[in-house]
């Protein structure tokens, strides 16, 4: 090997030694860039998911905000129903007009409920008990009916769209042992 070849070889070795640390710095920087890019993408995805969740919550609040007000009006509807279920046979025109006024007010309240998609749950006797719509407060032993059939209804329930506001209160049959 000539002196010139030796010198060139030494220069290449020295160059590799000098570049090697820089190569490590470069590869470290590239891996850090990849890691930061990954972190940025994950954060952006998380922010997008959070934005969607908040939009859904805002939409639900807007859509179901009337439900609280509707719950308050349910007792008014119950009182109208109770009053009309005990209306007397009136011979006096003033009493007849009063009863007609109460019926009209109840009817108007029902129309407002329908307009805002508030639906009454009026269980019928003989209907199968549905725990999604009814609340059983008593069980009555019965030979005539299979177990889990509604025998009486004490209070109507209400739904707003697909959300239950109040279950209907019922008594159900119980098998006689």
TIBA-575489 format. One line per field, with one value per atom (N, C-alpha, C): residue number from 1; atom name; residue in one letter; x negated, y negated, z negated. Coordinates in nm, 2 decimals. Each point is the difference from the previous one (the first is absolute). Example, Ala and Ser with C-alpha at 12.3 -4.5 7.8 and 13.67 -1.06 7.14 Angstrom:
<sites>
nr: [1/1/1/2/2/2] $
atom: [N/CA/C/N/CA/C] $
rest: [a/a/a/s/s/s] $
x: [-1.32/0.09/-0.09/0.04/-0.09/0.08] $
y: [0.57/-0.12/-0.12/-0.11/-0.11/-0.11] $
z: [-0.78/0.00/0.00/0.07/0.00/-0.08] $
</sites>
This chain:
<sites>
nr: [1/1/1/2/2/2/3/3/3/4/4/4/5/5/5/6/6/6/7/7/7/8/8/8/9/9/9/10/10/10/11/11/11/12/12/12/13/13/13/14/14/14/15/15/15/16/16/16/17/17/17/18/18/18/19/19/19/20/20/20/21/21/21/22/22/22/23/23/23/24/24/24/25/25/25/26/26/26/27/27/27/28/28/28/29/29/29/30/30/30/31/31/31/32/32/32/33/33/33/34/34/34/35/35/35/36/36/36/37/37/37/38/38/38/39/39/39/40/40/40/41/41/41/42/42/42/43/43/43/44/44/44/45/45/45/46/46/46/47/47/47/48/48/48/49/49/49/50/50/50/51/51/51/52/52/52/53/53/53/54/54/54/55/55/55/56/56/56/57/57/57/58/58/58/59/59/59/60/60/60/61/61/61/62/62/62/63/63/63/64/64/64/65/65/65/66/66/66/67/67/67/68/68/68/69/69/69/70/70/70/71/71/71/72/72/72/73/73/73/74/74/74/75/75/75/76/76/76/77/77/77/78/78/78/79/79/79/80/80/80/81/81/81/82/82/82/83/83/83/84/84/84/85/85/85/86/86/86/87/87/87/88/88/88/89/89/89/90/90/90/91/91/91/92/92/92/93/93/93/94/94/94/95/95/95/96/96/96/97/97/97/98/98/98/99/99/99/100/100/100/101/101/101/102/102/102/103/103/103/104/104/104/105/105/105/106/106/106/107/107/107/108/108/108/109/109/109/110/110/110/111/111/111/112/112/112/113/113/113/114/114/114/115/115/115/116/116/116/117/117/117/118/118/118/119/119/119/120/120/120/121/121/121/122/122/122/123/123/123/124/124/124/125/125/125/126/126/126/127/127/127/128/128/128/129/129/129/130/130/130/131/131/131/132/132/132/133/133/133/134/134/134/135/135/135/136/136/136/137/137/137/138/138/138/139/139/139/140/140/140/141/141/141/142/142/142/143/143/143/144/144/144/145/145/145/146/146/146/147/147/147/148/148/148/149/149/149/150/150/150/151/151/151/152/152/152/153/153/153/154/154/154/155/155/155/156/156/156/157/157/157/158/158/158/159/159/159/160/160/160/161/161/161/162/162/162/163/163/163/164/164/164/165/165/165/166/166/166/167/167/167/168/168/168/169/169/169/170/170/170/171/171/171/172/172/172/173/173/173/174/174/174/175/175/175/176/176/176/177/177/177] $
atom: [N/CA/C/N/CA/C/N/CA/C/N/CA/C/N/CA/C/N/CA/C/N/CA/C/N/CA/C/N/CA/C/N/CA/C/N/CA/C/N/CA/C/N/CA/C/N/CA/C/N/CA/C/N/CA/C/N/CA/C/N/CA/C/N/CA/C/N/CA/C/N/CA/C/N/CA/C/N/CA/C/N/CA/C/N/CA/C/N/CA/C/N/CA/C/N/CA/C/N/CA/C/N/CA/C/N/CA/C/N/CA/C/N/CA/C/N/CA/C/N/CA/C/N/CA/C/N/CA/C/N/CA/C/N/CA/C/N/CA/C/N/CA/C/N/CA/C/N/CA/C/N/CA/C/N/CA/C/N/CA/C/N/CA/C/N/CA/C/N/CA/C/N/CA/C/N/CA/C/N/CA/C/N/CA/C/N/CA/C/N/CA/C/N/CA/C/N/CA/C/N/CA/C/N/CA/C/N/CA/C/N/CA/C/N/CA/C/N/CA/C/N/CA/C/N/CA/C/N/CA/C/N/CA/C/N/CA/C/N/CA/C/N/CA/C/N/CA/C/N/CA/C/N/CA/C/N/CA/C/N/CA/C/N/CA/C/N/CA/C/N/CA/C/N/CA/C/N/CA/C/N/CA/C/N/CA/C/N/CA/C/N/CA/C/N/CA/C/N/CA/C/N/CA/C/N/CA/C/N/CA/C/N/CA/C/N/CA/C/N/CA/C/N/CA/C/N/CA/C/N/CA/C/N/CA/C/N/CA/C/N/CA/C/N/CA/C/N/CA/C/N/CA/C/N/CA/C/N/CA/C/N/CA/C/N/CA/C/N/CA/C/N/CA/C/N/CA/C/N/CA/C/N/CA/C/N/CA/C/N/CA/C/N/CA/C/N/CA/C/N/CA/C/N/CA/C/N/CA/C/N/CA/C/N/CA/C/N/CA/C/N/CA/C/N/CA/C/N/CA/C/N/CA/C/N/CA/C/N/CA/C/N/CA/C/N/CA/C/N/CA/C/N/CA/C/N/CA/C/N/CA/C/N/CA/C/N/CA/C/N/CA/C/N/CA/C/N/CA/C/N/CA/C/N/CA/C/N/CA/C/N/CA/C/N/CA/C/N/CA/C/N/CA/C/N/CA/C/N/CA/C/N/CA/C/N/CA/C/N/CA/C/N/CA/C/N/CA/C/N/CA/C/N/CA/C/N/CA/C/N/CA/C/N/CA/C/N/CA/C/N/CA/C/N/CA/C/N/CA/C/N/CA/C/N/CA/C/N/CA/C/N/CA/C/N/CA/C/N/CA/C/N/CA/C/N/CA/C/N/CA/C/N/CA/C/N/CA/C/N/CA/C/N/CA/C/N/CA/C/N/CA/C/N/CA/C/N/CA/C] $
rest: [x/x/x/x/x/x/x/x/x/x/x/x/x/x/x/x/x/x/x/x/x/x/x/x/x/x/x/x/x/x/x/x/x/x/x/x/x/x/x/x/x/x/x/x/x/x/x/x/x/x/x/x/x/x/x/x/x/x/x/x/x/x/x/x/x/x/x/x/x/x/x/x/x/x/x/x/x/x/x/x/x/x/x/x/x/x/x/x/x/x/x/x/x/x/x/x/x/x/x/x/x/x/x/x/x/x/x/x/x/x/x/x/x/x/x/x/x/x/x/x/x/x/x/x/x/x/x/x/x/x/x/x/x/x/x/x/x/x/x/x/x/x/x/x/x/x/x/x/x/x/x/x/x/x/x/x/x/x/x/x/x/x/x/x/x/x/x/x/x/x/x/x/x/x/x/x/x/x/x/x/x/x/x/x/x/x/x/x/x/x/x/x/x/x/x/x/x/x/x/x/x/x/x/x/x/x/x/x/x/x/x/x/x/x/x/x/x/x/x/x/x/x/x/x/x/x/x/x/x/x/x/x/x/x/x/x/x/x/x/x/x/x/x/x/x/x/x/x/x/x/x/x/x/x/x/x/x/x/x/x/x/x/x/x/x/x/x/x/x/x/x/x/x/x/x/x/x/x/x/x/x/x/x/x/x/x/x/x/x/x/x/x/x/x/x/x/x/x/x/x/x/x/x/x/x/x/x/x/x/x/x/x/x/x/x/x/x/x/x/x/x/x/x/x/x/x/x/x/x/x/x/x/x/x/x/x/x/x/x/x/x/x/x/x/x/x/x/x/x/x/x/x/x/x/x/x/x/x/x/x/x/x/x/x/x/x/x/x/x/x/x/x/x/x/x/x/x/x/x/x/x/x/x/x/x/x/x/x/x/x/x/x/x/x/x/x/x/x/x/x/x/x/x/x/x/x/x/x/x/x/x/x/x/x/x/x/x/x/x/x/x/x/x/x/x/x/x/x/x/x/x/x/x/x/x/x/x/x/x/x/x/x/x/x/x/x/x/x/x/x/x/x/x/x/x/x/x/x/x/x/x/x/x/x/x/x/x/x/x/x/x/x/x/x/x/x/x/x/x/x/x/x/x/x/x/x/x/x/x/x/x/x/x/x/x/x/x/x/x/x/x/x/x/x/x/x/x/x/x/x/x/x/x/x/x/x/x/x/x/x/x/x/x/x/x/x/x/x/x/x/x] $
x: [-0.08/0.08/-0.09/0.04/-0.08/0.04/-0.09/0.03/0.12/0.02/0.12/0.13/-0.01/0.12/0.03/-0.11/0.01/0.06/-0.03/0.05/0.15/0.03/0.14/0.09/-0.06/0.07/0.02/-0.10/0.01/0.10/0.00/0.09/0.15/0.02/0.13/0.05/-0.10/0.03/0.04/-0.08/0.02/0.13/0.03/0.13/0.12/-0.02/0.11/0.02/-0.11/0.00/0.07/-0.03/0.06/0.15/0.03/0.14/0.08/-0.06/0.08/0.08/-0.07/0.08/0.12/-0.03/0.10/0.11/-0.03/0.09/0.09/-0.05/0.08/0.09/-0.05/0.08/0.12/-0.04/0.10/0.11/-0.04/0.10/0.08/-0.06/0.07/0.11/-0.04/0.09/0.11/-0.03/0.11/0.09/-0.05/0.09/0.08/-0.05/0.07/0.11/-0.03/0.10/0.12/-0.03/0.10/0.08/-0.06/0.07/0.09/-0.05/0.08/0.12/-0.03/0.11/0.11/-0.04/0.09/0.09/-0.07/0.06/0.10/-0.04/0.09/0.12/-0.02/0.12/0.09/-0.05/0.09/0.07/-0.07/0.07/0.10/-0.02/0.10/0.12/-0.02/0.11/0.08/-0.07/0.07/0.08/-0.05/0.07/0.13/-0.02/0.12/0.11/-0.05/0.10/0.07/-0.08/0.06/0.10/-0.03/0.09/0.13/-0.01/0.12/0.08/-0.06/0.07/0.07/-0.06/0.06/0.11/-0.01/0.11/0.12/-0.03/0.11/0.07/-0.08/0.06/0.09/-0.05/0.07/0.13/-0.01/0.12/0.10/-0.05/0.09/0.07/-0.08/0.06/0.11/-0.03/0.10/0.12/-0.02/0.11/0.09/-0.07/0.08/0.02/-0.03/0.02/0.14/0.10/0.14/0.04/-0.08/0.05/0.02/-0.09/0.02/0.13/0.03/0.13/0.12/-0.02/0.11/0.03/-0.11/0.02/0.08/-0.02/0.08/0.15/0.02/0.14/0.07/-0.07/0.07/0.10/-0.04/0.09/0.12/-0.01/0.12/0.09/-0.06/0.08/0.07/-0.07/0.06/0.12/-0.02/0.11/0.12/-0.02/0.11/0.07/-0.07/0.06/0.07/-0.05/0.07/0.13/-0.01/0.12/0.11/-0.04/0.10/0.05/-0.08/0.06/0.10/0.01/0.10/0.10/0.02/0.09/0.14/0.08/0.14/0.09/0.11/0.10/0.06/-0.02/0.04/0.13/0.09/0.12/-0.01/-0.08/-0.02/-0.09/0.03/-0.08/-0.14/-0.01/-0.12/-0.10/0.05/-0.08/-0.04/0.09/-0.03/-0.11/0.01/-0.10/-0.13/0.00/-0.12/-0.07/0.08/-0.06/-0.05/0.07/-0.04/-0.14/-0.01/-0.12/-0.12/0.02/-0.10/-0.04/0.10/-0.03/-0.08/0.04/-0.07/-0.15/-0.02/-0.13/-0.09/0.06/-0.07/-0.03/0.09/-0.02/-0.11/0.00/-0.11/-0.14/0.00/-0.13/-0.04/0.09/-0.04/-0.05/0.06/-0.04/-0.15/-0.02/-0.14/-0.10/0.04/-0.09/-0.03/0.10/-0.02/-0.08/0.02/-0.08/-0.15/-0.03/-0.14/-0.05/0.08/-0.04/0.00/0.08/0.02/0.12/-0.02/0.10/0.04/0.13/0.05/-0.01/-0.03/0.00/0.12/0.10/0.13/0.01/-0.05/0.01/0.15/0.03/0.13/0.00/0.11/0.02/-0.01/-0.08/-0.03/-0.12/-0.06/-0.13/-0.11/-0.10/-0.12/-0.09/-0.05/-0.08/-0.13/-0.04/-0.13/-0.08/-0.11/-0.08/-0.06/-0.01/-0.05/0.10/0.13/0.11/0.08/0.00/0.09/-0.08/0.06/-0.05/0.11/-0.03/0.10/-0.02/0.11/0.00/0.07/0.07/0.06/0.02/0.01/0.03/0.13/0.09/0.13/0.01/0.01/0.02/0.12/-0.02/0.11/0.00/0.11/0.02/0.03/0.06/0.06/-0.11/-0.11/-0.10/-0.13/-0.09/-0.13/-0.08/-0.11/-0.09/-0.05/-0.01/-0.06/0.10/0.13/0.10/0.05/0.02/0.05/0.15/0.03/0.13/0.07/-0.08/0.05/-0.11/0.05/-0.10/0.04/-0.10/0.02/-0.04/-0.10/-0.05/-0.06/0.03/-0.06/-0.15/-0.07/-0.14/-0.01/-0.13/-0.02/-0.14/-0.01/-0.13/-0.02/-0.12/-0.04/-0.09/0.05/-0.06/-0.03/-0.12/-0.02/-0.04/-0.01/-0.04/0.12/-0.01/0.10/-0.01/0.11/0.01/0.05/0.10/0.06/0.07/-0.03/0.07/0.15/0.08/0.14/0.00/0.08/0.01/0.11/-0.03/0.10/-0.01/0.11/0.00/0.00/-0.08/-0.01/0.05/0.03/0.05/-0.12/0.03/-0.10/0.07/-0.08/0.05/0.04/0.11/0.05/-0.08/-0.06/-0.07/0.08] $
y: [0.12/-0.12/-0.12/-0.09/-0.12/-0.10/-0.09/-0.11/-0.07/-0.03/-0.07/0.08/0.13/0.09/0.00/0.00/0.00/-0.13/-0.11/-0.13/-0.01/0.05/0.00/0.08/0.12/0.09/-0.07/-0.06/-0.07/-0.11/-0.08/-0.11/0.06/0.11/0.06/0.05/0.06/0.04/-0.11/-0.11/-0.12/-0.06/0.00/-0.06/0.08/0.13/0.09/-0.03/-0.02/-0.03/-0.13/-0.10/-0.13/0.00/0.07/0.01/0.09/0.10/0.09/-0.06/-0.09/-0.07/-0.08/-0.07/-0.07/0.09/0.11/0.10/0.04/0.02/0.04/-0.12/-0.12/-0.12/-0.01/0.03/-0.01/0.11/0.12/0.11/-0.03/-0.05/-0.04/-0.11/-0.10/-0.10/0.05/0.09/0.06/0.08/0.08/0.08/-0.09/-0.11/-0.10/-0.06/-0.04/-0.06/0.10/0.13/0.10/0.01/0.00/0.02/-0.13/-0.12/-0.12/0.00/0.04/0.01/0.09/0.12/0.10/-0.06/-0.07/-0.07/-0.10/-0.08/-0.10/0.06/0.10/0.07/0.06/0.05/0.06/-0.11/-0.11/-0.12/-0.06/-0.01/-0.05/0.09/0.13/0.10/-0.01/-0.01/-0.02/-0.12/-0.11/-0.13/0.02/0.06/0.03/0.08/0.10/0.09/-0.08/-0.09/-0.08/-0.10/-0.06/-0.09/0.07/0.12/0.07/0.04/0.04/0.03/-0.13/-0.11/-0.13/-0.04/0.02/-0.03/0.09/0.13/0.09/-0.04/-0.04/-0.04/-0.13/-0.09/-0.13/0.04/0.09/0.04/0.07/0.08/0.07/-0.10/-0.10/-0.10/-0.08/-0.04/-0.07/0.09/0.12/0.09/0.04/0.02/0.05/-0.10/-0.13/-0.11/-0.01/0.03/-0.01/0.11/0.10/0.12/-0.05/-0.08/-0.05/-0.08/-0.08/-0.08/0.10/0.10/0.10/0.08/0.03/0.07/-0.08/-0.13/-0.09/0.00/0.00/0.00/0.13/0.11/0.13/0.00/-0.06/-0.01/-0.08/-0.10/-0.08/0.09/0.08/0.09/0.10/0.05/0.10/-0.06/-0.12/-0.07/-0.02/-0.04/-0.01/0.14/0.10/0.13/0.05/-0.03/0.04/-0.08/-0.13/-0.09/0.05/0.03/0.04/0.14/0.09/0.13/0.00/-0.11/-0.02/-0.11/-0.03/-0.11/0.04/-0.09/0.03/-0.02/0.06/-0.02/-0.13/-0.10/-0.14/-0.03/-0.06/-0.05/-0.15/-0.06/-0.15/-0.03/-0.11/-0.04/-0.05/-0.06/-0.05/0.11/0.11/0.11/0.08/0.01/0.07/-0.08/-0.13/-0.08/0.01/0.01/0.01/0.13/0.11/0.13/0.00/-0.06/-0.01/-0.08/-0.10/-0.08/0.08/0.08/0.09/0.11/0.05/0.10/-0.06/-0.12/-0.07/-0.03/-0.04/-0.03/0.13/0.11/0.13/0.04/-0.02/0.03/-0.08/-0.13/-0.09/0.04/0.04/0.04/0.13/0.09/0.13/-0.04/-0.09/-0.04/-0.06/-0.08/-0.06/0.11/0.10/0.11/0.07/0.03/0.07/-0.09/-0.12/-0.09/0.00/0.02/0.01/0.14/0.09/0.15/0.06/-0.05/0.06/0.09/0.13/0.10/0.06/0.01/0.06/0.16/0.06/0.15/0.03/0.06/0.03/0.15/0.07/0.15/0.05/0.10/0.06/0.13/0.02/0.12/0.12/0.10/0.12/-0.01/-0.12/-0.02/0.06/0.05/0.05/-0.11/0.03/-0.10/-0.02/-0.12/-0.03/-0.09/0.05/-0.07/-0.13/-0.01/-0.12/-0.11/0.03/-0.10/-0.01/0.11/0.00/0.02/-0.04/0.02/0.07/0.12/0.08/-0.04/-0.04/-0.04/0.11/0.09/0.11/0.12/0.12/0.12/0.06/0.04/0.05/0.15/0.09/0.14/0.02/0.07/0.02/0.14/0.07/0.12/-0.02/-0.11/-0.04/-0.04/-0.06/-0.06/0.06/0.01/0.05/-0.10/0.04/-0.09/-0.11/-0.13/-0.11/-0.07/0.01/-0.07/-0.12/-0.11/-0.12/0.02/-0.02/0.02/-0.14/-0.10/-0.13/-0.10/-0.12/-0.11/-0.12/-0.05/-0.10/-0.14/0.00/-0.13/0.02/-0.09/0.01/-0.03/0.05/-0.03/-0.09/-0.05/-0.09/0.03/-0.01/0.01/-0.13/-0.04/-0.11/0.06/0.00/0.07/0.14/0.05/0.13/0.01/-0.11/-0.01/0.01/0.09/0.01/-0.12/-0.07/-0.11/0.05/0.08/0.06/0.13/0.11/0.13/-0.01/0.08/0.01/0.09/-0.04/0.08/0.10/0.12/0.11/0.10/0.09/0.12/0.12/0.10/0.11/0.13/0.10/0.13/0.08/0.08/0.09/0.14/0.10/0.14/0.04/0.07/0.05/0.13/0.01/0.13/0.09] $
z: [0.00/0.00/0.00/0.08/0.01/-0.11/-0.01/-0.10/0.03/0.13/0.04/-0.03/0.03/-0.04/-0.15/-0.07/-0.15/-0.04/0.05/-0.04/0.04/0.12/0.04/-0.10/-0.03/-0.09/-0.14/-0.05/-0.13/0.01/0.11/0.02/0.00/0.07/0.00/-0.14/-0.07/-0.14/-0.09/0.01/-0.08/0.04/0.13/0.05/-0.06/0.00/-0.05/-0.15/-0.07/-0.15/-0.02/0.08/-0.01/0.03/0.11/0.04/-0.08/-0.06/-0.08/-0.11/-0.08/-0.11/0.06/0.12/0.06/0.05/0.05/0.05/-0.11/-0.12/-0.12/-0.03/0.00/-0.03/0.10/0.13/0.10/-0.02/-0.03/-0.02/-0.12/-0.11/-0.12/0.03/0.08/0.04/0.08/0.09/0.09/-0.09/-0.09/-0.09/-0.09/-0.04/-0.09/0.09/0.12/0.09/0.02/0.02/0.02/-0.13/-0.11/-0.13/-0.02/0.03/-0.02/0.10/0.12/0.10/-0.04/-0.06/-0.05/-0.11/-0.09/-0.12/0.05/0.10/0.05/0.07/0.07/0.07/-0.11/-0.10/-0.11/-0.07/-0.03/-0.06/0.09/0.12/0.10/0.00/0.00/0.00/-0.13/-0.11/-0.13/0.00/0.05/0.00/0.09/0.11/0.09/-0.07/-0.07/-0.07/-0.11/-0.07/-0.10/0.05/0.12/0.07/0.03/0.06/0.03/-0.12/-0.11/-0.12/-0.05/0.00/-0.05/0.09/0.13/0.10/-0.03/-0.03/-0.03/-0.13/-0.10/-0.12/0.02/0.07/0.03/0.08/0.09/0.08/-0.09/-0.09/-0.10/-0.09/-0.05/-0.08/0.07/0.12/0.08/0.03/0.03/0.04/-0.12/-0.12/-0.11/-0.11/0.03/-0.10/-0.04/0.08/-0.03/-0.10/-0.01/-0.09/-0.14/-0.05/-0.14/-0.02/0.10/0.00/0.01/0.09/0.02/-0.13/-0.07/-0.13/-0.10/0.00/-0.09/0.05/0.13/0.05/-0.02/-0.02/-0.02/-0.11/-0.11/-0.12/0.03/0.09/0.04/0.08/0.10/0.08/-0.09/-0.10/-0.09/-0.08/-0.04/-0.07/0.09/0.12/0.10/0.01/0.02/0.02/-0.13/-0.11/-0.13/-0.01/0.03/-0.01/0.09/0.13/0.10/-0.03/-0.06/-0.03/-0.11/-0.07/-0.11/0.03/0.13/0.03/-0.02/-0.06/-0.03/0.12/0.00/0.11/-0.04/0.08/-0.03/0.07/-0.07/0.06/0.02/-0.08/0.00/0.12/0.08/0.12/-0.05/-0.11/-0.05/-0.03/-0.06/-0.03/0.12/0.10/0.13/0.07/0.00/0.07/-0.07/-0.13/-0.08/0.04/0.01/0.03/0.14/0.09/0.14/0.01/-0.08/-0.01/-0.05/-0.10/-0.05/0.11/0.07/0.10/0.12/0.03/0.11/-0.04/-0.13/-0.05/0.00/-0.04/0.00/0.15/0.08/0.15/0.06/-0.04/0.05/-0.05/-0.13/-0.05/0.06/0.03/0.08/0.14/0.06/0.14/-0.01/-0.10/-0.02/-0.02/-0.08/-0.03/0.14/0.08/0.12/0.10/0.00/0.08/-0.03/-0.13/-0.04/-0.02/0.06/0.00/-0.14/-0.09/-0.13/0.01/-0.03/0.02/-0.13/-0.02/-0.12/0.01/-0.11/-0.01/-0.08/0.06/-0.06/0.00/-0.10/0.00/-0.01/0.08/-0.01/-0.08/-0.06/-0.08/0.09/-0.04/0.08/0.08/0.01/0.07/-0.07/0.07/-0.06/-0.07/-0.12/-0.07/0.07/0.02/0.07/-0.10/-0.05/-0.10/0.06/0.13/0.07/-0.01/-0.01/0.00/-0.12/-0.08/-0.12/-0.13/-0.10/-0.14/-0.08/-0.04/-0.08/-0.15/-0.05/-0.15/-0.08/0.06/-0.07/0.09/-0.07/0.07/-0.06/0.09/-0.04/0.04/-0.10/0.04/0.09/0.11/0.10/0.06/0.00/0.07/0.15/0.03/0.13/0.10/-0.05/0.09/-0.03/0.11/-0.03/-0.07/-0.06/-0.07/0.09/-0.06/0.08/0.09/-0.03/0.08/-0.08/0.07/-0.07/-0.04/-0.13/-0.05/-0.03/-0.03/-0.02/0.03/0.04/0.02/-0.09/-0.08/-0.09/0.05/0.09/0.05/0.14/0.09/0.14/-0.01/0.10/0.01/0.12/0.03/0.11/0.06/0.13/0.07/0.08/0.01/0.09/0.11/0.12/0.11/-0.04/-0.02/-0.04/-0.15/-0.07/-0.14/-0.09/-0.10/-0.10/-0.10/-0.01/-0.10/-0.13/0.00/-0.12/0.04/-0.07/0.03/-0.05/0.07/-0.04/-0.13/-0.10/-0.12/0.00/-0.02/0.02/-0.11/0.00/-0.09/0.10/-0.03/0.09/-0.07/0.09/-0.06/-0.05/-0.09/-0.06/0.00/0.03/0.00/-0.14/-0.01/-0.13/-0.02/-0.12/-0.03/-0.07] $
</sites>
